[in-house]
Amino acid sequence: MNEVIWFGGRRKARENREECRSSFEHQLLDKNPQRKIWSRLCFYLDALATAKKLTSNRKEQLIKLHKYFLNMREYSDKLKRWEDQLQTKKWRNNLKN
């Protein structure tokens, strides 16, 4: 199973070892139901951890987006007030002249 081909043989040997290891693990899992359950549990725990990371990242992005939205609303309100103040100052100056 560990046949080595000299031109680029390291990769081929590694693939053969992984093939052998994976077939051995499959044999163990088939013979031992507890290991089969354990491997499924590990798979689901990994999936759960991945989902939690994804949820956490999305929550962070949503919080940032909400913060930017609030800042934009605040600045647009300030801009409107400043424009109104500027208009009233112009209007008062026009009345004085």
N, C-alpha and C positions, 0 to 999 in steps of 0.2 A: 504494500500500500504506500510506502514511503519512497517511491521511485523518484529519483532525482534526474532531471534533464539539465545538462551542463550549461546550455545557453538559456539564461533566464530561469534556471532550475530552482532557485530559492523560493520564488513565488509558487511554482508548481508543487514543491514539496510542502510548503505551508498549507496550500489548498487541500492536499491529500491528508495532511495531519488533521485539519479542521473537519474534513469529511469523515475521517475515522472517528474522531472525538464525538462528533454530532451523532453518528450512528450508534456509538457506545452509550451515549446519554439517552438516546431513544430506547435502547434495550433496557437500560436501568429504569426509565420511567414506566415502561410497559410492565416490568416485573414488580415494581414497587408502587402501589397506588398512593401511598403517602407522599412520595416525591412528585407524583403527577399532580396531586392536589397542591403541593407546595409551589410547583412551577406555575400553576394557574394563578395561585394567590399572588406570587411575585409579579406576574404579568399585570394583574389588576391593580396591584399597589403602584406599579410604575405608571400605569395609565392614569390612576387617580392623582399621583404627584404631578404628572404632566398637565392634567386638567386644572389642578389648583394653581400651578404657575401661570397658565394661560389666563385663568380668571383673575388672578392678582394683577397681571400686566394690563389686562383690559380695564380693570377697576382704576389703576393708576392713570391710564390714558383718559378715562372718563373724568376723573377728578381734575386733571390738568385742563382738559377741554372746558369743563364747567368754570374753572378759575379764569381762563381766557375770555369766556363769554361774559362773566361778571365784570371783568376789567373793561371790555369793549362797551358794555352797557353804561358803566360808570363814566367812561371817557366821552361817550356820545351825549350823555346828559350834561356833562360839564361843557362840552362844545356848544350845545344848544343854549345853555345859560349865558355863556360868553358872547355868543352871537346876539342874544336878546339884549344883553347889557350894551354891546357895541351899537346896536340899532337905537336903543333909547338915548345913548349919548349923542349919536348923530342927529336924532330927532330934536333933542334939546338944543344942540348947537345950531340947527337950522331955525329954531324958534327965536333964539337970541339974535341971530343975524337978521 
